[in-house]
Every structure is written in structure tokens, then in C-alpha cells.
């Protein structure tokens, strides 16, 4: 049953299967119907499921999320596409004051099974507001779960698991990796959604990443091997909640840890992860936990984005600094 899919195609098939399994699943977003979305993730779904279930919305992110809240209250499972990461901020009030809080506000009487799909990160040569990494905003908000997939397998199964989940989930998709391919077994038993995974074993340094940076971390591990160093790479897969037990186990073996993400380093997810690794693995650490990320500036014009984005060399530089302790 295994076939080779891109991340984009895996998401499309996962959405299709979720809609086939549950008639209450409704997709909403800008240009997701006839056009199939700007990245064609929803291509063909409106044709097969109709305009009532794949809804082309106005250019109004706050309206999309506000409508989703009402639908969720009436028993539907809305899946909202935010066309680009930087467009989510007009909907931020709805997400953090309504979507995230209604379950607690109603003392558990109301559920918000809403999935908010966001293409995240840079690397596609886009204009302003199209290359953001907003995960820390949502991970900091109680009541939300935040998933960041990195490969076609997790894209296919993860979107279905997120849609079936009773709580609201911000589902981050690595837009510059949409065309990455891998085999997907559509008949397999998927891993649990909120679990991290060791994707490459190693002994010298633990490298943690999620979303688009997992590929970069794996490239760094391959390059380090040529220099005689062994990097263990962990794909966090979910940034809220964080599944850090496999991370702790790895760091206790390697004694060193580097955290990589596209978002700015200051107050990014790496800061929380570094703190928790230090608190739990203090006596095993041979060096401080180091962070690699974007700079504390607005995302630059496309001609400069390769200088802004963490790359193999910046990861290896952090590995070198860790090994010097």
C-alpha cells in the first residue's frame, strides 16, 4: 500500500480521507475551492465534496475563524486554511480569546474541534508577510495544541489525527518543503500525534528541530559524519505539548544539545526547550544547550532570505561550539 507522495499531495489525500470518514468535516479558506489553494493542497476537493463542504471565503481571516467557532459549537469540525503565515494575525484575537478558551469557559460543555492550517516559514522567495514563523505565539496560549510536520508521512496521518481531535490545533506546514517526497503507507497504523521521534541516531550531539528545519538538521548530521562526528537528530513533531522524554534520554547519552528553528532565537521555542533540558539533564550536560534560529529582525526581502534562514553551516557552527566545551 506504500506510495510516494509529496508533502502537499499527502495533505490533500489526508484531507480527502477525513472528509470521507466524517460528513461534519468542513474546509474553509481563501481560494481553496475552485483554485485548490495557492499551494494546491485542496485541489479537487470542492469538485468532489461540493461548495457547502469546501468553502471559498472572503479575504477575512477573523471572519473565517469566527465562523469556525460557530460551526464547532454546532457539532462540525472546521478546517481553516490561512493562506500564508503572516495572514494569521487578523484572526489572532479569535484564536486566542475564543478558540483557545471556550472549552474552559464553558466548563467542558463545549468543544472546539477546529484545525487551523498554516503554511509556515520562508525559503520560497516571497514578499512581505509570506514567510513568518508564528509558532511561539500559539504555543504560549493555553488551550491550543501546535503541530509542525516535516515529512509526507506525518502530513498524511497528522492532518487526519488533528481533525479527529476534540481540541483546537494549529497545524503548521513547512511551505518550502511541500514538494519533498517520501513513501507513505496509507494502510499503516500511525504514530500518536503528540510524540517526538528520533530520525537519525548519533552519539556526540543531540540536534532538535521541527517543521522545515528537520531536513536542515539531517543535512548537518550527514556533513558532520564526514568530519567524524555523530549527531542524533530528533524531530519534535509537536511544539505544544512538547514530548521531551525522548529528548532527555538522548541528551543524557550525548551530553550536548543544539535546538534549531527558523523563528527568531530571542524568546523562541528554543528558549523553553533549552530551559527544560537544562533543568532535567543538568548533571549529564557537558556543554550549555545552544540555539540556532533566525535573527531578531523582520523577515528580510527575498534576495536576503538565504542569509537569514538557519542553514547547514550555522547548525555545524553550533555543534563545533558545543564540542569545544
C-alpha positions in Angstrom: 0.0 0.0 0.0 3.0 2.3 0.1 3.2 5.1 -2.5 5.5 8.0 -3.0 3.8 11.4 -2.3 5.0 15.0 -1.8 4.0 16.7 1.5 1.4 18.7 -0.5 -0.2 15.6 -2.0 -0.1 13.8 1.3 -2.0 16.6 2.9 -4.5 16.6 0.1 -5.1 12.8 0.5 -5.3 13.1 4.3 -8.0 15.9 4.0 -9.9 13.8 1.5 -9.9 10.7 3.7 -11.0 12.8 6.7 -13.9 14.2 4.7 -14.9 10.8 3.5 -14.8 9.5 7.1 -16.9 12.3 8.7 -19.5 14.3 6.9 -19.1 17.0 9.6 -15.7 18.0 8.3 -15.8 21.3 6.6 -12.9 23.1 4.8 -12.8 26.9 4.8 -10.4 29.4 3.3 -9.4 31.9 0.7 -9.2 30.4 -2.8 -9.3 26.8 -1.5 -12.2 25.7 -3.7 -12.1 26.3 -7.5 -8.4 27.2 -7.3 -7.5 24.4 -4.9 -5.5 26.8 -2.7 -2.3 28.8 -3.7 -0.3 25.6 -3.0 -3.0 23.3 -4.4 -3.3 21.5 -1.1 -7.1 21.3 -1.5 -7.1 20.7 -5.3 -10.1 18.7 -6.5 -11.9 18.6 -3.1 -14.6 21.2 -3.9 -15.4 19.3 -7.1 -15.8 16.0 -5.2 -17.4 17.2 -2.0 -19.3 20.4 -3.0 -19.3 24.0 -2.2 -21.0 23.5 1.1 -18.1 21.5 2.5 -15.2 23.2 0.7 -16.0 26.9 1.2 -14.3 29.7 -0.7 -14.3 32.5 1.9 -13.9 36.3 1.6 -10.4 37.7 2.4 -11.2 37.9 6.1 -9.2 35.7 8.4 -11.1 36.9 11.5 -14.3 36.1 9.8 -13.1 32.6 8.8 -12.2 31.8 12.5 -15.2 33.4 13.9 -17.4 31.4 11.6 -15.5 28.2 12.5 -16.2 28.9 16.2 -20.0 28.9 15.5 -19.7 25.8 13.3 -17.8 23.9 16.0 -20.4 24.8 18.6 -23.0 23.1 16.4 -21.0 19.9 16.0 -19.0 20.5 12.9 -15.2 20.0 12.5 -14.0 23.1 10.6 -10.6 23.0 9.0 -9.5 26.6 8.3 -6.7 27.4 5.8 -4.7 30.5 6.5 -3.3 31.2 3.0 0.1 32.4 4.3 1.6 32.5 7.9 1.7 36.3 8.0 -2.1 36.5 7.3 -3.0 34.8 10.6 -2.6 37.9 12.7 -6.0 39.4 11.8 -7.5 36.2 13.2 -5.3 36.2 16.3 -8.0 37.6 18.6 -10.5 35.0 17.6 -7.9 32.2 18.1 -6.5 33.2 21.5 -9.7 34.7 23.1 -12.4 32.4 21.6 -11.0 29.2 20.0 -8.5 28.5 22.8 -10.8 29.4 25.7 -14.3 28.3 25.0 -13.8 24.8 26.3 -12.6 26.1 29.7 -15.1 29.0 29.7 -18.0 26.5 29.3 -16.6 24.2 32.0 -16.1 21.5 29.4 -19.6 21.6 27.9 -18.4 22.9 24.5 -15.6 21.6 22.4 -13.6 23.4 19.7 -12.5 20.7 17.2 -11.0 23.3 14.9 -7.9 22.8 12.8 -6.1 25.9 11.6 -3.7 25.0 8.8 -0.9 27.5 8.3 1.9 27.2 5.7 4.9 28.4 7.8 8.4 29.7 7.3 10.5 31.1 4.5 12.6 29.9 1.6 10.2 30.4 -1.3 11.3 33.9 -2.4 8.0 35.5 -1.3 7.1 39.1 -0.5 6.5 40.6 3.0 4.0 38.8 5.3 4.5 35.4 3.5 7.4 33.9 5.4 6.7 34.1 9.1 7.2 31.6 11.9 4.4 32.4 14.4 4.5 29.1 16.4 5.6 30.6 19.7 2.6 32.9 19.8 0.3 29.9 19.7 2.4 27.5 21.8 2.3 30.1 24.6 -1.5 30.1 24.6 -3.2 27.6 26.9 -6.0 25.7 25.2 -4.2 25.4 21.8 -2.1 22.5 20.5 0.5 23.2 17.9 1.7 20.6 15.4 4.6 21.1 13.0 5.0 18.4 10.4 8.2 17.8 8.4 7.5 14.9 6.0 4.8 13.3 3.9 4.1 10.5 6.4 3.3 12.9 9.2 1.4 15.2 6.8 -0.9 12.4 5.7 -1.6 10.9 9.1 -1.2 14.1 11.2 -3.9 16.1 9.4 -6.4 13.3 9.9 -5.5 12.9 13.6 -5.7 16.7 14.1 -9.2 16.8 12.5 -10.4 13.9 14.7 -9.0 15.5 17.9 -11.5 17.2 20.2 -9.3 20.3 20.9 -8.2 23.1 18.6 -5.0 22.5 16.8 -2.7 24.9 14.9 -1.3 22.7 12.1 1.9 24.2 10.7 3.0 23.1 7.3 6.6 23.7 6.0 5.8 25.5 2.8 9.2 25.3 1.2 9.1 21.5 1.8 5.7 21.0 0.2 7.4 19.2 -2.8 9.6 16.9 -0.7 8.8 13.3 -1.4 8.7 10.1 0.6 6.8 6.7 0.7 3.6 6.8 2.6 1.8 3.6 3.7 -1.8 4.6 3.8 -2.8 1.3 5.4 -0.3 1.6 8.3 -1.0 2.3 11.9 0.1 5.9 12.5 2.2 7.0 15.4 0.5 9.0 18.1 0.2 12.7 17.1 1.9 14.4 20.1 5.1 12.4 20.1 8.6 13.4 19.1 10.8 10.9 17.1 14.5 10.2 16.7 15.0 10.4 13.0 18.8 9.7 13.0 20.8 8.1 15.7 24.1 9.5 17.0 26.4 9.7 20.0 28.1 13.1 20.1 25.4 15.9 20.0 21.6 15.9 20.1 20.1 18.2 17.5 16.4 19.1 17.9 14.3 20.5 15.1 10.7 20.6 13.8 8.9 21.5 10.6 11.2 22.8 7.8 14.4 22.7 9.9 14.3 18.9 10.3 15.7 18.5 6.8 18.4 21.1 7.6 19.3 19.2 10.7 19.6 15.9 8.8 21.8 17.6 6.2 24.0 18.9 9.0 24.3 15.4 10.5 25.3 13.9 7.2 28.0 16.6 6.8 29.2 16.1 10.4 29.6 12.4 9.8 32.2 13.2 7.1 34.2 15.1 9.8 33.9 12.1 12.2 31.1 13.5 14.4 27.9 11.6 15.2 24.8 13.8 15.5 21.5 12.4 16.8 18.5 14.3 15.2 15.1 14.4 16.9 12.0 15.7 15.1 9.9 17.2 17.8 6.8 17.0 15.5 4.7 18.9 18.1 5.7 22.1 19.8 2.7 22.2 22.2 2.6 19.9 24.0 6.3 19.1 23.9 7.2 15.5 24.1 10.6 15.7 25.7 11.2 12.3 27.2 13.0 11.0 24.1 15.0 14.3 24.1 16.1 13.8 27.7 17.1 10.2 27.0 19.2 11.4 24.1 20.8 14.3 25.9 21.7 12.0 28.8 23.7 9.9 26.3 25.3 12.7 24.2 25.8 15.3 26.9 25.2 18.1 24.3 22.2 19.6 22.7 21.5 22.1 19.9 18.0 23.4 19.1 17.2 24.6 15.6 14.2 26.6 14.3 13.5 29.3 11.7 11.9 31.7 14.2 14.0 34.3 15.9 16.2 33.0 18.7 15.0 35.5 21.3 12.1 34.1 23.2 11.6 31.4 20.6 10.6 27.8 21.3 14.3 27.0 21.7 14.5 29.0 24.9 11.8 26.9 26.6 13.3 23.7 25.3 16.8 24.7 26.4 15.5 25.6 29.9 13.7 22.3 30.3 16.6 20.2 29.0 18.9 22.1 31.4 16.6 21.6 34.4 16.2 17.9 33.7 19.6 16.9 32.4 21.8 19.3 34.2 24.2 16.7 35.6 24.5 15.0 32.2 25.4 18.1 30.2 29.0 18.6 29.0 28.1 22.0 27.4 25.3 24.6 27.6 22.3 24.0 25.3 22.8 26.1 22.2 20.2 27.6 19.9 20.2 28.3 16.2 17.5 30.4 14.6 16.5 33.5 12.7 17.8 36.9 13.6 15.9 39.5 15.7 14.8 41.4 12.7 11.7 41.5 10.4 11.9 38.8 7.8 14.0 40.2 5.0 13.4 40.7 1.3 13.7 37.5 -0.7 17.2 38.4 -2.0 18.4 38.2 1.6 16.4 35.3 3.0 19.2 32.7 2.5 21.3 34.8 4.8 18.5 35.0 7.4 17.4 31.3 7.4 19.4 28.9 9.5 21.4 26.6 7.3 23.8 23.6 7.5 26.8 25.8 8.3 25.1 27.6 11.2 24.0 24.3 12.6 27.5 22.9 12.3 29.0 26.0 13.9 26.8 25.5 16.9 27.9 21.8 17.0 31.5 23.0 16.9 31.0 25.4 19.8 29.3 22.7 21.8 32.1 20.3 21.3 34.7 22.9 22.4 33.4 22.8 26.0 
